Amino acid sequence: MNSNQMRAFSELITAVYAFYRRDISEYAIQIWWNAMRPYDFEAVKHAINRHCVNPDNGQFCPMPADIVKLLEGSSRDSALLAWSKVDKALRHVGTYRSVAFDDPIIHLVLQNMGGWIALGNKTESEWPFVAKEFENRYRSYKQRDQISAPKWLIGIAECENSINGFHEEDVVLIGNETAAKAVIAMGSNHQQQFERHFLEA
C-alpha cells in the first residue's frame, strides 16, 4: 500500500473493530498500518473478510499476525514453498548457471549453507537433511524485519569466468521474473566468496 491509502485503510480497520464491538486507538491503527503496508490494499481487505467468516476463529477480532498469516501462509508454508523452488531450480537449471530467486531470503539461506555450487554437491541421501536445514533457517530469517542478501547466487560458469577474467554469465531468474529482478536490484553488492571446495578442486 502507499501513503495515499492510509485514510482508506484506517477507515477499514476502524470498521472491522466496530464490527467486533471494539474501539481502536490511533496507536493501534499505526501498528496495523506498518504491518499491512507491504501488501496490496485489496488483498488485505480480502484477507480480513476471510478472517471474519472463518468458522474456527472468525468470532475473534483479528490481529495483524492473523492477516499476515492469511496473506502469506504460516512461516512453515513459506519455507516449504521456498524449498520447492530451490529443489526445482537445482534439478532443472543446475549449478552451472548463476541464479536469482524471487525471494531474497532464499539467497541468504543458501549463501549461509555454502552457496549454490555447494548445494549441487549434495547427495540424494543428504537431500532430506539439507531440506530440513533450509526450512529451519528460512523460518528463522522470515521473522526478521531486515535482511541483507546477495543479488544472486554464483554458479560454476560465473565462477570460472571470473577467475579467468571473462565477462559474467547471464543470471537465470527463478520464479516471478519481476520479483527476481527486484531482488537483484535491492541485493547486497557484497557477493559471497567463490566456494572454497570449487577453487581447490
Backbone bond lengths (Angstrom), bond angles and torsions (degrees), N, CA, C in turn:
res aa  C-N    CA-C-N  psi(-1)  N-CA   C-N-CA  omega(-1)  CA-C   N-CA-C  phi
1 M - - - 1.456 - - 1.520 109.35 -
2 N 1.304 116.78 156.38 1.456 120.42 176.09 1.523 109.88 -112.11
3 S 1.337 115.71 170.52 1.457 120.58 -174.33 1.520 113.07 -61.88
4 N 1.333 117.54 -25.46 1.460 120.95 178.93 1.532 112.36 -67.14
5 Q 1.336 116.49 -17.46 1.459 120.40 -178.97 1.523 112.76 -97.00
6 M 1.319 116.83 3.74 1.462 121.31 -177.85 1.528 111.55 -58.21
7 R 1.317 116.71 -44.08 1.472 119.49 -177.85 1.524 111.31 -65.21
8 A 1.328 115.94 -46.12 1.470 119.56 179.29 1.522 110.58 -62.36
9 F 1.329 116.41 -38.60 1.455 120.20 179.48 1.524 110.71 -66.33
10 S 1.324 116.43 -43.80 1.457 121.32 178.98 1.527 110.90 -59.46
11 E 1.332 116.06 -41.83 1.467 120.41 178.47 1.524 110.87 -65.56
12 L 1.340 116.37 -37.02 1.464 120.64 178.69 1.523 110.84 -63.67
13 I 1.327 117.11 -49.77 1.466 120.72 -177.85 1.529 110.79 -65.60
14 T 1.321 116.59 -38.96 1.467 120.21 177.53 1.524 110.32 -61.96
15 A 1.336 116.86 -40.77 1.469 121.36 179.08 1.527 110.82 -66.62
16 V 1.332 116.64 -38.88 1.470 120.42 178.83 1.524 109.97 -62.82
17 Y 1.335 116.70 -44.95 1.465 120.01 179.28 1.525 111.24 -65.17
18 A 1.335 116.68 -37.13 1.462 120.00 177.08 1.529 110.18 -63.88
19 F 1.316 116.57 -37.40 1.471 121.67 177.42 1.531 110.33 -58.31
20 Y 1.338 115.59 -37.56 1.464 120.76 179.05 1.538 112.01 -91.70
21 R 1.334 116.12 12.03 1.468 122.75 178.75 1.535 111.85 56.99
22 R 1.323 114.58 44.90 1.459 120.01 179.22 1.525 109.59 -129.93
23 D 1.317 115.72 147.96 1.467 121.51 174.41 1.522 108.64 -88.73
24 I 1.329 116.55 158.73 1.457 120.85 177.53 1.519 109.05 -138.05
25 S 1.318 116.13 137.77 1.459 121.50 -178.75 1.526 110.82 -88.63
26 E 1.328 115.72 165.15 1.463 120.68 176.47 1.531 110.78 -62.17
27 Y 1.338 114.99 -36.58 1.463 119.59 178.51 1.526 110.79 -62.31
28 A 1.336 116.22 -44.63 1.469 120.52 179.63 1.527 110.97 -64.09
29 I 1.322 116.74 -38.33 1.470 120.00 177.27 1.522 110.05 -62.67
30 Q 1.336 117.17 -38.55 1.467 121.03 178.87 1.524 110.99 -65.46
31 I 1.335 116.36 -39.23 1.466 120.31 176.10 1.522 109.81 -60.99
32 W 1.322 115.98 -46.07 1.468 121.42 177.78 1.526 110.71 -58.72
33 W 1.318 116.56 -46.72 1.465 121.80 -177.70 1.530 111.23 -60.12
34 N 1.321 116.77 -46.27 1.461 120.61 -179.93 1.527 111.80 -63.34
35 A 1.332 115.78 -35.72 1.464 120.11 -179.54 1.524 112.19 -74.05
36 M 1.314 116.73 -35.39 1.468 121.07 -174.07 1.528 113.78 -94.92
37 R 1.322 117.01 -13.18 1.464 120.40 -174.05 1.527 114.52 -55.95
38 P 1.342 120.35 -34.41 1.476 118.57 179.83 1.530 114.44 -67.17
39 Y 1.338 117.24 -10.54 1.464 120.35 -173.48 1.521 111.79 -105.98
40 D 1.311 115.55 161.74 1.455 122.47 176.51 1.530 109.70 -70.43
41 F 1.323 116.62 140.47 1.467 121.00 -176.94 1.522 111.96 -58.60
42 E 1.314 117.35 -46.19 1.457 120.11 -178.65 1.527 111.66 -65.06
43 A 1.344 116.19 -34.19 1.461 120.16 178.25 1.531 110.25 -66.81
44 V 1.340 116.43 -40.14 1.461 120.85 177.50 1.525 110.24 -64.07
45 K 1.302 115.92 -45.67 1.466 121.16 179.48 1.525 111.08 -59.50
46 H 1.323 115.90 -42.74 1.466 120.89 179.13 1.529 110.49 -65.07
47 A 1.331 117.37 -41.78 1.468 121.39 -179.88 1.527 110.94 -64.56
48 I 1.327 117.04 -39.38 1.468 120.70 177.22 1.524 110.10 -63.40
49 N 1.323 116.80 -43.07 1.467 120.46 177.61 1.525 111.03 -61.05
50 R 1.330 116.27 -40.14 1.464 120.48 177.77 1.520 111.06 -62.62
51 H 1.334 116.07 -41.13 1.464 119.42 178.43 1.537 110.79 -61.70
52 C 1.327 116.08 -45.24 1.465 120.82 -175.51 1.528 113.14 -61.69
53 V 1.323 117.40 -28.68 1.469 119.91 -178.70 1.527 112.50 -102.91
54 N 1.342 116.22 6.02 1.462 119.62 179.01 1.529 109.40 -71.25
55 P 1.343 118.42 121.52 1.468 120.21 -176.83 1.527 113.86 -67.54
56 D 1.329 118.02 -18.06 1.463 120.74 -178.25 1.528 112.85 -83.96
57 N 1.341 116.56 -43.71 1.468 117.79 -177.00 1.521 113.68 -135.49
58 G 1.312 117.16 10.79 1.464 120.70 -179.25 1.509 114.67 -66.35
59 Q 1.334 117.65 -14.76 1.464 120.32 179.01 1.527 112.22 -78.20
60 F 1.350 116.20 -9.39 1.464 121.39 -179.98 1.528 110.02 -104.78
61 C 1.315 115.90 141.42 1.460 121.25 177.79 1.529 109.14 -61.06
62 P 1.319 118.32 131.97 1.474 119.61 -176.04 1.521 112.58 -70.12
63 M 1.320 114.26 151.71 1.455 122.62 170.97 1.534 106.96 -111.19
64 P 1.336 118.71 160.02 1.465 120.04 -179.89 1.529 113.58 -51.46
65 A 1.333 116.87 -39.53 1.470 120.06 -179.09 1.527 111.83 -62.08
66 D 1.339 116.91 -33.57 1.464 120.34 178.31 1.527 110.81 -63.14
67 I 1.319 115.52 -41.04 1.464 119.96 -177.37 1.524 111.18 -75.31
68 V 1.333 116.86 -39.14 1.464 119.88 175.94 1.522 110.13 -59.31
69 K 1.318 116.54 -41.32 1.468 120.40 179.41 1.520 110.93 -62.17
70 L 1.328 116.61 -40.11 1.465 119.74 177.69 1.527 111.44 -68.23
71 L 1.324 116.56 -35.56 1.463 120.81 -179.12 1.524 112.38 -74.15
72 E 1.324 116.86 -37.24 1.464 120.74 -173.58 1.516 113.82 -114.27
73 G 1.314 116.92 -14.45 1.449 119.39 -169.61 1.515 108.87 83.30
74 S 1.298 118.38 174.26 1.457 121.30 178.21 1.525 109.33 -70.57
75 S 1.321 116.71 164.92 1.471 119.89 178.32 1.526 110.36 -61.26
76 R 1.335 116.71 -32.04 1.468 119.99 177.12 1.529 110.35 -66.43
77 D 1.338 116.28 -42.80 1.467 119.92 177.45 1.525 110.31 -59.31
78 S 1.333 116.25 -45.06 1.470 121.33 -179.44 1.518 111.09 -62.98
79 A 1.331 116.61 -41.25 1.466 120.88 -179.41 1.523 110.95 -65.69
80 L 1.313 117.10 -41.31 1.466 120.86 179.18 1.529 110.63 -66.18
81 L 1.319 116.75 -40.53 1.464 120.72 178.13 1.523 110.53 -64.56
82 A 1.338 116.40 -42.54 1.467 120.52 178.95 1.516 110.60 -63.07
83 W 1.330 117.32 -42.92 1.461 120.25 -179.78 1.527 111.26 -64.54
84 S 1.320 116.88 -36.43 1.472 118.85 179.23 1.523 110.77 -63.71
85 K 1.341 117.19 -34.07 1.468 120.73 176.32 1.526 110.54 -66.45
86 V 1.334 115.58 -42.34 1.465 120.47 -179.66 1.524 110.12 -64.55
87 D 1.314 116.24 -48.24 1.461 121.39 -178.68 1.530 111.35 -59.39
88 K 1.316 116.25 -44.98 1.473 121.28 -179.91 1.531 111.11 -65.58
89 A 1.347 116.20 -42.51 1.469 120.04 -179.77 1.518 111.38 -64.38
90 L 1.320 116.78 -40.12 1.459 120.19 -179.55 1.526 110.66 -64.25
91 R 1.325 116.48 -40.18 1.467 121.12 -177.34 1.533 112.79 -76.99
92 H 1.342 116.88 -29.73 1.471 119.22 -175.85 1.525 113.76 -101.13
93 V 1.341 117.11 -32.61 1.470 120.55 -179.76 1.524 110.34 -100.69
94 G 1.331 116.46 -41.83 1.454 121.09 -178.76 1.516 112.13 82.29
95 T 1.302 116.32 176.31 1.457 121.00 -176.04 1.528 113.34 -94.08
96 Y 1.333 117.69 2.63 1.463 119.90 177.30 1.529 110.04 -67.83
97 R 1.344 115.87 -38.56 1.463 121.18 -179.25 1.520 110.88 -93.82
98 S 1.328 115.86 148.89 1.461 121.18 171.70 1.528 108.02 -76.90
99 V 1.327 116.32 146.39 1.469 119.87 -175.47 1.527 110.81 -131.83
100 A 1.338 114.70 151.89 1.463 122.00 172.72 1.529 107.13 -129.81
101 F 1.318 115.89 118.83 1.461 121.08 177.90 1.527 109.87 -85.87
102 D 1.310 115.42 166.76 1.465 120.46 179.45 1.525 112.17 -87.36
103 D 1.325 116.44 13.56 1.461 121.73 -178.59 1.532 107.98 -139.18
104 P 1.346 118.63 113.25 1.465 120.33 -176.61 1.523 113.44 -64.13
105 I 1.330 117.61 -23.79 1.466 119.66 179.55 1.528 109.78 -64.63
106 I 1.330 117.36 -34.76 1.468 120.63 177.01 1.519 109.81 -59.82
107 H 1.324 117.40 -43.65 1.468 121.48 179.24 1.524 110.54 -60.19
108 L 1.320 115.64 -46.70 1.457 120.21 -177.38 1.528 111.76 -63.93
109 V 1.330 115.95 -44.62 1.467 120.10 -179.23 1.523 110.59 -63.20
110 L 1.333 116.96 -49.04 1.467 119.81 -177.34 1.528 111.65 -66.52
111 Q 1.321 116.46 -34.72 1.466 118.85 176.15 1.518 110.03 -61.34
112 N 1.322 116.78 -43.58 1.462 121.01 -178.90 1.525 112.73 -72.72
113 M 1.323 116.84 -16.76 1.464 120.94 176.99 1.527 111.52 -93.16
114 G 1.334 116.93 6.14 1.459 119.99 176.00 1.508 114.93 116.03
115 G 1.329 117.46 -11.12 1.456 120.44 176.60 1.519 114.02 104.41
116 W 1.317 114.52 172.14 1.460 122.83 -176.71 1.525 111.67 -65.66
117 I 1.321 116.95 -43.78 1.461 120.62 -178.91 1.519 110.36 -64.30
118 A 1.330 116.28 -43.71 1.467 120.61 -179.78 1.522 111.38 -61.70
119 L 1.326 116.47 -34.96 1.459 120.01 179.74 1.525 110.86 -61.22
120 G 1.324 116.34 -36.35 1.460 120.46 -179.72 1.510 114.19 -69.45
121 N 1.314 117.84 -14.02 1.462 121.51 179.78 1.525 113.37 -90.54
122 K 1.330 115.95 -2.05 1.465 119.41 178.82 1.527 110.28 -73.56
123 T 1.323 115.58 144.30 1.465 120.91 179.61 1.522 110.20 -88.18
124 E 1.315 115.98 165.05 1.469 120.77 178.52 1.525 110.76 -60.31
125 S 1.315 117.39 -35.62 1.461 120.15 -179.88 1.530 111.49 -68.98
126 E 1.334 116.74 -27.52 1.460 120.85 178.46 1.522 112.22 -82.46
127 W 1.318 116.67 -18.61 1.460 122.15 -169.52 1.534 114.03 -56.26
128 P 1.336 120.26 -45.17 1.478 119.03 178.75 1.525 113.06 -60.40
129 F 1.333 116.91 -34.81 1.462 120.99 -179.86 1.535 110.37 -74.32
130 V 1.326 115.61 -35.84 1.466 120.32 176.40 1.520 109.63 -64.00
131 A 1.327 116.42 -43.51 1.467 121.50 178.87 1.523 110.85 -60.01
132 K 1.311 116.38 -44.34 1.469 120.87 -178.99 1.521 111.23 -64.46
133 E 1.337 115.94 -42.63 1.468 119.60 178.29 1.525 110.38 -62.67
134 F 1.325 116.03 -43.57 1.461 120.51 178.97 1.521 110.69 -58.81
135 E 1.332 116.39 -49.05 1.462 120.82 -177.09 1.529 111.55 -61.67
136 N 1.334 117.09 -41.96 1.463 120.38 179.74 1.527 111.55 -64.91
137 R 1.337 115.87 -43.90 1.465 119.59 178.79 1.528 110.69 -65.32
138 Y 1.337 115.71 -41.52 1.467 120.13 -178.56 1.529 110.51 -60.43
139 R 1.329 116.46 -47.07 1.466 119.88 -179.35 1.524 110.92 -61.31
140 S 1.322 116.57 -37.35 1.459 120.41 178.87 1.530 111.20 -63.92
141 Y 1.342 116.71 -47.95 1.462 120.07 -179.82 1.528 111.94 -68.37
142 K 1.309 117.04 -29.21 1.462 121.72 -178.86 1.524 110.96 -62.33
143 Q 1.324 116.97 -26.91 1.462 121.41 -178.37 1.527 112.65 -79.95
144 R 1.326 117.33 -11.68 1.465 120.18 -176.74 1.521 111.35 -84.04
145 D 1.334 115.61 147.73 1.458 120.84 179.58 1.518 111.67 -72.99
146 Q 1.335 116.66 -38.22 1.458 120.76 -177.62 1.518 110.03 -135.70
147 I 1.320 114.95 143.75 1.456 120.46 174.97 1.525 108.61 -135.69
148 S 1.314 116.12 159.55 1.460 121.70 174.55 1.522 107.08 -121.60
149 A 1.311 115.72 109.72 1.462 121.09 -175.10 1.527 110.64 -118.68
150 P 1.345 117.07 152.25 1.470 119.58 176.97 1.524 111.25 -66.71
151 K 1.331 115.48 155.44 1.460 120.85 -179.14 1.526 111.49 -62.37
152 W 1.315 116.76 -39.83 1.458 122.06 178.23 1.517 108.92 -153.69
153 L 1.319 116.45 175.85 1.462 121.85 179.67 1.523 108.71 -107.53
154 I 1.308 115.78 126.59 1.458 122.04 -172.45 1.524 111.65 -74.58
155 G 1.336 115.07 131.03 1.451 121.37 176.34 1.526 111.65 -99.53
156 I 1.314 115.96 175.84 1.464 121.67 -176.47 1.530 111.81 -60.68
157 A 1.338 116.95 -42.70 1.463 120.04 -177.45 1.525 111.47 -61.43
158 E 1.322 116.65 -45.92 1.464 120.01 179.68 1.523 110.43 -65.61
159 C 1.306 116.11 -37.43 1.460 120.84 178.54 1.532 110.52 -61.64
160 E 1.328 116.03 -49.01 1.478 120.66 179.71 1.526 110.87 -63.75
161 N 1.337 116.63 -44.74 1.460 120.67 -178.03 1.526 111.56 -62.92
162 S 1.341 116.10 -39.47 1.460 119.94 179.74 1.519 111.14 -65.93
163 I 1.318 116.13 -40.07 1.458 120.83 178.76 1.522 110.45 -62.38
164 N 1.344 116.44 -39.20 1.464 122.08 -176.81 1.525 113.68 -90.77
165 G 1.350 115.54 3.21 1.459 119.73 176.44 1.510 114.81 79.59
166 F 1.332 118.05 18.11 1.460 121.25 179.32 1.519 110.79 -92.53
167 H 1.330 115.20 169.18 1.457 121.80 179.68 1.521 109.75 -68.82
168 E 1.341 114.82 148.83 1.460 120.15 179.96 1.526 111.74 -65.92
169 E 1.312 115.62 150.92 1.457 122.10 172.17 1.524 109.62 -70.20
170 D 1.328 116.87 152.93 1.460 119.96 172.12 1.519 108.56 -66.02
171 V 1.325 115.59 143.87 1.461 121.65 -178.81 1.527 109.38 -86.50
172 V 1.328 116.76 133.73 1.463 121.57 177.13 1.521 108.26 -83.26
173 L 1.328 116.72 127.19 1.460 122.05 -179.99 1.524 109.37 -87.73
174 I 1.336 116.19 129.32 1.455 121.74 -176.89 1.524 109.66 -113.23
175 G 1.333 116.28 129.26 1.463 120.99 -179.24 1.518 110.24 88.43
176 N 1.325 116.07 -142.36 1.457 121.63 178.96 1.528 109.24 -70.17
177 E 1.336 116.65 117.21 1.467 120.09 -173.15 1.524 112.79 -63.59
178 T 1.337 116.86 -39.54 1.463 120.01 179.43 1.518 110.65 -62.76
179 A 1.344 116.52 -43.52 1.463 120.97 179.41 1.528 110.68 -66.87
180 A 1.338 116.84 -38.64 1.466 120.31 179.23 1.530 110.85 -64.51
181 K 1.326 117.10 -38.82 1.469 120.84 176.59 1.528 110.41 -64.97
182 A 1.328 116.31 -36.11 1.464 120.54 177.68 1.524 110.86 -66.42
183 V 1.327 116.54 -37.01 1.470 120.82 177.46 1.527 109.27 -63.20
184 I 1.331 116.67 -42.69 1.467 120.84 178.05 1.529 110.35 -61.94
185 A 1.339 115.96 -44.57 1.465 120.69 -177.40 1.524 112.27 -64.91
186 M 1.331 116.83 -34.89 1.468 120.53 -175.58 1.523 113.65 -97.24
187 G 1.340 116.75 -6.41 1.463 120.01 -175.48 1.508 113.59 -69.79
188 S 1.311 114.41 167.33 1.455 121.60 179.62 1.521 110.07 -72.55
189 N 1.334 116.44 142.25 1.464 121.05 176.20 1.519 111.58 -73.33
190 H 1.324 115.50 -15.65 1.462 119.60 -179.74 1.520 108.78 -83.10
191 Q 1.324 116.57 98.07 1.453 120.88 178.26 1.523 109.59 -79.28
192 Q 1.305 114.62 151.02 1.462 118.58 178.69 1.529 109.85 -60.89
193 Q 1.291 116.68 151.88 1.457 120.35 175.79 1.520 108.47 -68.54
194 F 1.322 115.82 151.09 1.455 119.08 178.45 1.522 109.39 -60.34
195 E 1.306 115.58 141.78 1.459 120.41 -175.40 1.533 110.77 -57.67
196 R 1.331 114.47 127.26 1.456 120.73 -176.69 1.521 111.75 -58.51
197 H 1.349 115.37 -39.38 1.459 117.78 -177.21 1.530 111.48 -64.51
198 F 1.359 115.54 -29.53 1.464 117.95 -179.02 1.520 110.73 -76.45
199 L 1.327 116.14 -41.64 1.456 120.37 -178.85 1.521 112.13 -65.60
200 E 1.327 114.50 -32.49 1.463 118.71 -177.44 1.523 112.63 -85.96
201 A 1.337 116.00 -8.44 1.483 119.20 -177.12 1.525 110.10 -68.53
